[in-house]
Amino acid sequence: MSIGTVVASEPGVLENLLAALALPPGSTTPTQTQWLKALRAQALERVGALTLPNTHDEAWRFTSLAAFARQSFHPLRTVTALQPGDIAHLHLQEATIRLVFVDGVHAPQLSSVDSEAGLAVGTLASMLATQASHIEPHLGRHAACHDALFAALNTAFLLDAAVLIVPRDTVLATPVHVLFISTQPEVASHPRLLLVAGAGSNVTLIEDYVALHSGTYFTNAVAEVALEANAQVTHVRLQRESQQAFHMASCAVSLGAASRYHSVSIALGGQTSRLDLNVLQTAEGAQCSLDGLALIGGEQLADTHTFIDHAKPHGVSRQLHKCIVGGTAHAVFNGKVMVRPGAQKTDSAQSSRNLLLSSKAQVDTQPQLEIFADDVKCTHGATVGQLDSDEVFYLQSRGLSETVARNLLTYAFGAEVINRIPVASLRRQLEQTVLEQTTGQP
């Protein structure tokens, strides 16, 4: 299928995006192996068959993309020449391994990829020649493109990616920081991340999206995380884009036997943001814990969709998702847990807790359970409300003003999730951000 055929089917923002299927300035072309060419071609076919989601689609019924459809984004034309001092405030002191992309283009002068304990880390372009046997079975194999327009679009643009291969029985003492920086308005970028955790390995990954400007742009991200038997992965995902940005993301996780996956996702930025997080248990005894926090105000919209697929017996999953919503902002949470036939002894619990800071703030939450096995333990629940007046009164009785009392309670509500991040310097950064944002809410 030609690009012209594809763009004719969906004019507007998709036409502009697809017309840009060319190499961004300053980037390099990875070795075009046959399987990579086929992967991109298949994705392009799917983009041609799909249309932009709208509120008539069940999975998008609370999230309008009308504002996104009116935009005109273009690929990066001139690479921004950042210096290490320009992003020093984004460094995490615990992370000795850092991989940086600026407007979608790898920035080696800002990265620090000295491997420890045999870790293979770098870009797809630099690692295909030596790590193809580890990359090919996973890249594009976990993040489904068939019915997901944005994931298909990302794969169609798949020229480079951040790649981490953790060898068998390797325990990394420090976290790996993958930093995606936006510096220019009206630019579309398609970040890609692949983490393969070998059997018995242990790694902490920080996936971080930031902006150095306040303009409108488009980030379309896909991450794939594969855990082999007995592997342990802690995955911190931080979205702190411009307040005018559009951020569409999907993360697909594959759990091997007795593996352990812990995710903490924080959404702060974006005019419209969406995260689809899908976890598949492929063998017995796997465990996952998904924690999330959306802190938004003004006219922001933050949408989180999760799907935990217990396909094998003895699986354990825990999920806590919180939203703090001020102004006229709108938060959406849809969390689905499925227990397949034969997935006996599954133990799953899901909680959605939401705090409204104004009379015009809105939350739509929908926890779901689909159970096709009879020997399981599964619970879910959701709450939406404002600050407890009794708690506010109690703090006032201890000498705090009403404003300070409300700010303190709001901060404590969000801090429960932030405290689950095992990186002290990042926790401190986020705690300060939550304090500043909650203090400024009406």
VEXVOBA-637192 format. One record per residue (C-alpha): x, y, z; residue in one letter; residue number from 1. Coordinates in steps of 0.1 Angstrom, whole numbers. Example, Ala and Ser with C-alpha at 12.3 -4.5 7.8 and 13.67 -1.06 7.14 Angstrom:
[r [123 -45 78] 'A' 1];
[r [137 -11 71] 'S' 2];
% end
This chain:
[r [0 0 0] 'M' 1];
[r [13 34 -9] 'S' 2];
[r [14 63 16] 'I' 3];
[r [-9 82 -8] 'G' 4];
[r [-35 54 -5] 'T' 5];
[r [-34 55 33] 'V' 6];
[r [-37 93 38] 'V' 7];
[r [-66 95 13] 'A' 8];
[r [-87 74 37] 'S' 9];
[r [-83 98 67] 'E' 10];
[r [-77 135 59] 'P' 11];
[r [-67 160 84] 'G' 12];
[r [-43 154 112] 'V' 13];
[r [-35 118 101] 'L' 14];
[r [-28 130 66] 'E' 15];
[r [-2 154 79] 'N' 16];
[r [14 127 101] 'L' 17];
[r [16 100 74] 'L' 18];
[r [29 124 48] 'A' 19];
[r [59 127 71] 'A' 20];
[r [70 91 68] 'L' 21];
[r [106 102 62] 'A' 22];
[r [137 101 82] 'L' 23];
[r [139 129 108] 'P' 24];
[r [170 152 105] 'P' 25];
[r [199 140 125] 'G' 26];
[r [188 104 130] 'S' 27];
[r [202 73 115] 'T' 28];
[r [185 45 97] 'T' 29];
[r [188 11 115] 'P' 30];
[r [197 -19 95] 'T' 31];
[r [166 -26 75] 'Q' 32];
[r [163 -63 82] 'T' 33];
[r [135 -81 64] 'Q' 34];
[r [114 -86 96] 'W' 35];
[r [117 -49 105] 'L' 36];
[r [106 -39 71] 'K' 37];
[r [76 -63 73] 'A' 38];
[r [67 -50 108] 'L' 39];
[r [65 -14 96] 'R' 40];
[r [46 -24 64] 'A' 41];
[r [20 -43 84] 'Q' 42];
[r [16 -14 107] 'A' 43];
[r [11 10 78] 'L' 44];
[r [-16 -13 64] 'E' 45];
[r [-34 -11 97] 'R' 46];
[r [-32 27 98] 'V' 47];
[r [-48 27 64] 'G' 48];
[r [-77 5 76] 'A' 49];
[r [-83 24 109] 'L' 50];
[r [-98 58 116] 'T' 51];
[r [-93 83 144] 'L' 52];
[r [-112 71 175] 'P' 53];
[r [-142 91 185] 'N' 54];
[r [-167 91 214] 'T' 55];
[r [-189 66 195] 'H' 56];
[r [-162 40 201] 'D' 57];
[r [-167 23 235] 'E' 58];
[r [-131 26 245] 'A' 59];
[r [-131 63 238] 'W' 60];
[r [-166 73 248] 'R' 61];
[r [-154 97 275] 'F' 62];
[r [-124 111 256] 'T' 63];
[r [-129 134 226] 'S' 64];
[r [-101 138 201] 'L' 65];
[r [-119 167 184] 'A' 66];
[r [-92 192 194] 'A' 67];
[r [-64 168 183] 'F' 68];
[r [-81 163 149] 'A' 69];
[r [-79 201 143] 'R' 70];
[r [-41 202 147] 'Q' 71];
[r [-14 201 121] 'S' 72];
[r [18 185 133] 'F' 73];
[r [50 180 113] 'H' 74];
[r [82 159 118] 'P' 75];
[r [113 174 133] 'L' 76];
[r [130 196 108] 'R' 77];
[r [159 211 128] 'T' 78];
[r [175 192 157] 'V' 79];
[r [177 212 189] 'T' 80];
[r [214 213 201] 'A' 81];
[r [209 208 238] 'L' 82];
[r [239 208 261] 'Q' 83];
[r [242 186 293] 'P' 84];
[r [237 217 315] 'G' 85];
[r [203 224 298] 'D' 86];
[r [189 192 313] 'I' 87];
[r [208 190 345] 'A' 88];
[r [176 197 365] 'H' 89];
[r [161 165 350] 'L' 90];
[r [189 142 361] 'H' 91];
[r [183 116 388] 'L' 92];
[r [212 112 411] 'Q' 93];
[r [206 74 415] 'E' 94];
[r [206 68 377] 'A' 95];
[r [240 62 363] 'T' 96];
[r [226 49 330] 'I' 97];
[r [207 75 310] 'R' 98];
[r [194 73 275] 'L' 99];
[r [181 107 261] 'V' 100];
[r [160 115 231] 'F' 101];
[r [152 150 220] 'V' 102];
[r [121 155 199] 'D' 103];
[r [123 118 191] 'G' 104];
[r [160 118 180] 'V' 105];
[r [186 101 201] 'H' 106];
[r [210 126 217] 'A' 107];
[r [243 107 225] 'P' 108];
[r [259 138 239] 'Q' 109];
[r [232 139 267] 'L' 110];
[r [232 101 273] 'S' 111];
[r [253 80 296] 'S' 112];
[r [251 43 286] 'V' 113];
[r [282 27 302] 'D' 114];
[r [268 -8 308] 'S' 115];
[r [270 -24 342] 'E' 116];
[r [269 -61 348] 'A' 117];
[r [266 -69 311] 'G' 118];
[r [235 -48 305] 'L' 119];
[r [229 -41 268] 'A' 120];
[r [215 -6 265] 'V' 121];
[r [213 17 235] 'G' 122];
[r [193 25 204] 'T' 123];
[r [177 1 180] 'L' 124];
[r [200 15 153] 'A' 125];
[r [231 7 173] 'S' 126];
[r [220 -27 187] 'M' 127];
[r [204 -45 158] 'L' 128];
[r [237 -59 146] 'A' 129];
[r [245 -76 179] 'T' 130];
[r [212 -81 197] 'Q' 131];
[r [188 -90 169] 'A' 132];
[r [182 -125 185] 'S' 133];
[r [169 -108 216] 'H' 134];
[r [151 -79 199] 'I' 135];
[r [132 -96 171] 'E' 136];
[r [111 -120 193] 'P' 137];
[r [97 -89 212] 'H' 138];
[r [98 -57 192] 'L' 139];
[r [63 -52 178] 'G' 140];
[r [51 -86 192] 'R' 141];
[r [35 -74 224] 'H' 142];
[r [19 -40 216] 'A' 143];
[r [-10 -49 194] 'A' 144];
[r [-15 -28 163] 'C' 145];
[r [-45 -45 148] 'H' 146];
[r [-72 -23 163] 'D' 147];
[r [-50 4 179] 'A' 148];
[r [-45 33 156] 'L' 149];
[r [-18 51 176] 'F' 150];
[r [3 20 183] 'A' 151];
[r [1 12 146] 'A' 152];
[r [12 47 137] 'L' 153];
[r [41 45 161] 'N' 154];
[r [52 12 145] 'T' 155];
[r [49 26 110] 'A' 156];
[r [74 53 121] 'F' 157];
[r [97 27 138] 'L' 158];
[r [131 39 127] 'L' 159];
[r [148 39 162] 'D' 160];
[r [140 30 198] 'A' 161];
[r [154 28 232] 'A' 162];
[r [164 -8 239] 'V' 163];
[r [174 -25 271] 'L' 164];
[r [184 -61 273] 'I' 165];
[r [190 -74 308] 'V' 166];
[r [209 -107 309] 'P' 167];
[r [199 -137 328] 'R' 168];
[r [204 -135 366] 'D' 169];
[r [216 -99 363] 'T' 170];
[r [206 -75 392] 'V' 171];
[r [211 -38 384] 'L' 172];
[r [220 -18 415] 'A' 173];
[r [209 15 400] 'T' 174];
[r [178 26 379] 'P' 175];
[r [180 31 342] 'V' 176];
[r [166 65 331] 'H' 177];
[r [151 68 296] 'V' 178];
[r [143 105 290] 'L' 179];
[r [122 118 261] 'F' 180];
[r [124 156 258] 'I' 181];
[r [102 179 237] 'S' 182];
[r [118 212 228] 'T' 183];
[r [97 225 198] 'Q' 184];
[r [60 232 193] 'P' 185];
[r [40 216 165] 'E' 186];
[r [64 186 162] 'V' 187];
[r [51 150 162] 'A' 188];
[r [74 123 177] 'S' 189];
[r [69 86 181] 'H' 190];
[r [91 73 210] 'P' 191];
[r [96 36 212] 'R' 192];
[r [109 16 242] 'L' 193];
[r [118 -21 245] 'L' 194];
[r [128 -38 277] 'L' 195];
[r [136 -75 278] 'V' 196];
[r [144 -88 314] 'A' 197];
[r [161 -121 313] 'G' 198];
[r [153 -150 336] 'A' 199];
[r [161 -142 372] 'G' 200];
[r [171 -106 365] 'S' 201];
[r [161 -75 384] 'N' 202];
[r [159 -39 370] 'V' 203];
[r [143 -5 377] 'T' 204];
[r [133 15 346] 'L' 205];
[r [122 52 346] 'I' 206];
[r [104 62 315] 'E' 207];
[r [102 100 316] 'D' 208];
[r [84 124 292] 'Y' 209];
[r [92 161 297] 'V' 210];
[r [89 195 279] 'A' 211];
[r [112 224 278] 'L' 212];
[r [86 247 263] 'H' 213];
[r [48 254 268] 'S' 214];
[r [37 249 232] 'G' 215];
[r [14 224 215] 'T' 216];
[r [29 192 201] 'Y' 217];
[r [22 155 198] 'F' 218];
[r [39 126 216] 'T' 219];
[r [29 91 204] 'N' 220];
[r [47 66 226] 'A' 221];
[r [48 28 227] 'V' 222];
[r [67 7 253] 'A' 223];
[r [70 -31 253] 'E' 224];
[r [82 -49 285] 'V' 225];
[r [89 -87 285] 'A' 226];
[r [98 -105 317] 'L' 227];
[r [112 -140 315] 'E' 228];
[r [108 -165 343] 'A' 229];
[r [115 -152 378] 'N' 230];
[r [125 -117 365] 'A' 231];
[r [116 -86 385] 'Q' 232];
[r [109 -52 369] 'V' 233];
[r [100 -19 386] 'T' 234];
[r [87 4 359] 'H' 235];
[r [81 41 367] 'V' 236];
[r [64 61 340] 'R' 237];
[r [63 98 344] 'L' 238];
[r [43 120 320] 'Q' 239];
[r [50 157 326] 'R' 240];
[r [45 172 292] 'E' 241];
[r [34 207 283] 'S' 242];
[r [-1 216 294] 'Q' 243];
[r [-9 221 257] 'Q' 244];
[r [5 188 245] 'A' 245];
[r [-13 157 231] 'F' 246];
[r [2 126 246] 'H' 247];
[r [-10 91 234] 'M' 248];
[r [8 61 248] 'A' 249];
[r [5 24 251] 'S' 250];
[r [25 -1 272] 'C' 251];
[r [23 -38 267] 'A' 252];
[r [38 -62 294] 'V' 253];
[r [44 -99 291] 'S' 254];
[r [49 -119 323] 'L' 255];
[r [68 -151 324] 'G' 256];
[r [66 -178 351] 'A' 257];
[r [68 -165 386] 'A' 258];
[r [79 -130 374] 'S' 259];
[r [72 -98 393] 'R' 260];
[r [62 -65 376] 'Y' 261];
[r [55 -33 395] 'H' 262];
[r [44 -2 376] 'S' 263];
[r [39 33 389] 'V' 264];
[r [24 57 364] 'S' 265];
[r [22 95 371] 'I' 266];
[r [3 118 347] 'A' 267];
[r [7 155 353] 'L' 268];
[r [9 172 319] 'G' 269];
[r [-9 173 285] 'G' 270];
[r [-40 190 272] 'Q' 271];
[r [-52 155 263] 'T' 272];
[r [-34 124 275] 'S' 273];
[r [-41 87 272] 'R' 274];
[r [-23 56 285] 'L' 275];
[r [-33 21 275] 'D' 276];
[r [-15 -4 299] 'L' 277];
[r [-20 -40 291] 'N' 278];
[r [-5 -68 311] 'V' 279];
[r [-6 -105 300] 'L' 280];
[r [3 -134 323] 'Q' 281];
[r [18 -160 300] 'T' 282];
[r [28 -186 326] 'A' 283];
[r [19 -197 362] 'E' 284];
[r [26 -178 393] 'G' 285];
[r [32 -143 378] 'A' 286];
[r [25 -112 398] 'Q' 287];
[r [19 -76 389] 'C' 288];
[r [11 -44 408] 'S' 289];
[r [-1 -13 390] 'L' 290];
[r [-2 20 408] 'D' 291];
[r [-13 52 391] 'G' 292];
[r [-19 89 398] 'L' 293];
[r [-34 116 376] 'A' 294];
[r [-31 151 389] 'L' 295];
[r [-48 175 365] 'I' 296];
[r [-65 209 365] 'G' 297];
[r [-76 237 342] 'G' 298];
[r [-92 221 311] 'E' 299];
[r [-69 190 310] 'Q' 300];
[r [-82 155 301] 'L' 301];
[r [-63 124 314] 'A' 302];
[r [-75 90 304] 'D' 303];
[r [-60 57 317] 'T' 304];
[r [-71 23 304] 'H' 305];
[r [-57 -8 319] 'T' 306];
[r [-62 -45 311] 'F' 307];
[r [-48 -73 333] 'I' 308];
[r [-51 -107 315] 'D' 309];
[r [-48 -136 339] 'H' 310];
[r [-44 -163 313] 'A' 311];
[r [-26 -189 336] 'K' 312];
[r [-32 -202 371] 'P' 313];
[r [-18 -188 404] 'H' 314];
[r [-16 -152 392] 'G' 315];
[r [-17 -123 415] 'V' 316];
[r [-25 -87 406] 'S' 317];
[r [-30 -55 426] 'R' 318];
[r [-41 -21 413] 'Q' 319];
[r [-45 13 429] 'L' 320];
[r [-54 42 406] 'H' 321];
[r [-60 77 420] 'K' 322];
[r [-71 109 403] 'C' 323];
[r [-69 144 417] 'I' 324];
[r [-90 167 395] 'V' 325];
[r [-94 205 397] 'G' 326];
[r [-108 233 376] 'G' 327];
[r [-129 219 348] 'T' 328];
[r [-106 190 341] 'A' 329];
[r [-118 155 333] 'H' 330];
[r [-102 123 344] 'A' 331];
[r [-111 88 330] 'V' 332];
[r [-101 54 344] 'F' 333];
[r [-112 21 329] 'N' 334];
[r [-96 -9 346] 'G' 335];
[r [-104 -44 333] 'K' 336];
[r [-93 -76 349] 'V' 337];
[r [-99 -109 330] 'M' 338];
[r [-95 -144 345] 'V' 339];
[r [-94 -169 316] 'R' 340];
[r [-108 -204 318] 'P' 341];
[r [-83 -226 337] 'G' 342];
[r [-67 -197 355] 'A' 343];
[r [-75 -211 388] 'Q' 344];
[r [-62 -197 421] 'K' 345];
[r [-61 -162 407] 'T' 346];
[r [-59 -135 433] 'D' 347];
[r [-68 -100 421] 'S' 348];
[r [-78 -67 437] 'A' 349];
[r [-84 -33 421] 'Q' 350];
[r [-92 1 436] 'S' 351];
[r [-101 34 419] 'S' 352];
[r [-101 64 442] 'R' 353];
[r [-108 99 429] 'N' 354];
[r [-108 133 445] 'L' 355];
[r [-126 163 430] 'L' 356];
[r [-113 197 440] 'L' 357];
[r [-139 218 423] 'S' 358];
[r [-176 217 415] 'S' 359];
[r [-169 215 377] 'K' 360];
[r [-142 188 379] 'A' 361];
[r [-153 154 364] 'Q' 362];
[r [-142 118 368] 'V' 363];
[r [-155 88 349] 'D' 364];
[r [-143 55 365] 'T' 365];
[r [-152 20 354] 'Q' 366];
[r [-134 -10 371] 'P' 367];
[r [-144 -43 355] 'Q' 368];
[r [-141 -80 363] 'L' 369];
[r [-146 -108 338] 'E' 370];
[r [-141 -142 354] 'I' 371];
[r [-143 -175 336] 'F' 372];
[r [-127 -197 364] 'A' 373];
[r [-144 -208 396] 'D' 374];
[r [-116 -210 422] 'D' 375];
[r [-105 -174 423] 'V' 376];
[r [-104 -144 447] 'K' 377];
[r [-112 -111 429] 'C' 378];
[r [-124 -78 442] 'T' 379];
[r [-128 -43 428] 'H' 380];
[r [-142 -9 439] 'G' 381];
[r [-143 28 431] 'A' 382];
[r [-150 60 450] 'T' 383];
[r [-155 96 438] 'V' 384];
[r [-158 125 462] 'G' 385];
[r [-144 156 477] 'Q' 386];
[r [-123 162 507] 'L' 387];
[r [-138 149 540] 'D' 388];
[r [-152 179 559] 'S' 389];
[r [-145 162 592] 'D' 390];
[r [-108 158 583] 'E' 391];
[r [-106 194 573] 'V' 392];
[r [-123 205 605] 'F' 393];
[r [-99 183 626] 'Y' 394];
[r [-69 199 610] 'L' 395];
[r [-84 234 615] 'Q' 396];
[r [-89 225 652] 'S' 397];
[r [-52 219 654] 'R' 398];
[r [-45 255 642] 'G' 399];
[r [-43 252 604] 'L' 400];
[r [-62 274 581] 'S' 401];
[r [-89 259 559] 'E' 402];
[r [-67 264 528] 'T' 403];
[r [-37 248 544] 'V' 404];
[r [-58 219 557] 'A' 405];
[r [-72 212 523] 'R' 406];
[r [-39 214 506] 'N' 407];
[r [-24 190 531] 'L' 408];
[r [-51 165 527] 'L' 409];
[r [-49 167 489] 'T' 410];
[r [-12 162 490] 'Y' 411];
[r [-15 132 513] 'A' 412];
[r [-40 117 489] 'F' 413];
[r [-15 118 460] 'G' 414];
[r [15 110 481] 'A' 415];
[r [3 74 487] 'E' 416];
[r [11 65 451] 'V' 417];
[r [43 86 449] 'I' 418];
[r [57 69 480] 'N' 419];
[r [56 36 461] 'R' 420];
[r [84 49 437] 'I' 421];
[r [117 33 449] 'P' 422];
[r [139 62 437] 'V' 423];
[r [143 88 464] 'A' 424];
[r [153 118 443] 'S' 425];
[r [124 113 420] 'L' 426];
[r [100 110 449] 'R' 427];
[r [113 143 462] 'R' 428];
[r [108 160 428] 'Q' 429];
[r [72 147 425] 'L' 430];
[r [63 155 461] 'E' 431];
[r [73 191 454] 'Q' 432];
[r [53 191 422] 'T' 433];
[r [22 178 439] 'V' 434];
[r [25 204 467] 'L' 435];
[r [28 232 441] 'E' 436];
[r [-1 220 420] 'Q' 437];
[r [-25 212 448] 'T' 438];
[r [-17 246 464] 'T' 439];
[r [-26 263 432] 'G' 440];
[r [-59 245 427] 'Q' 441];
[r [-92 265 431] 'P' 442];
% end
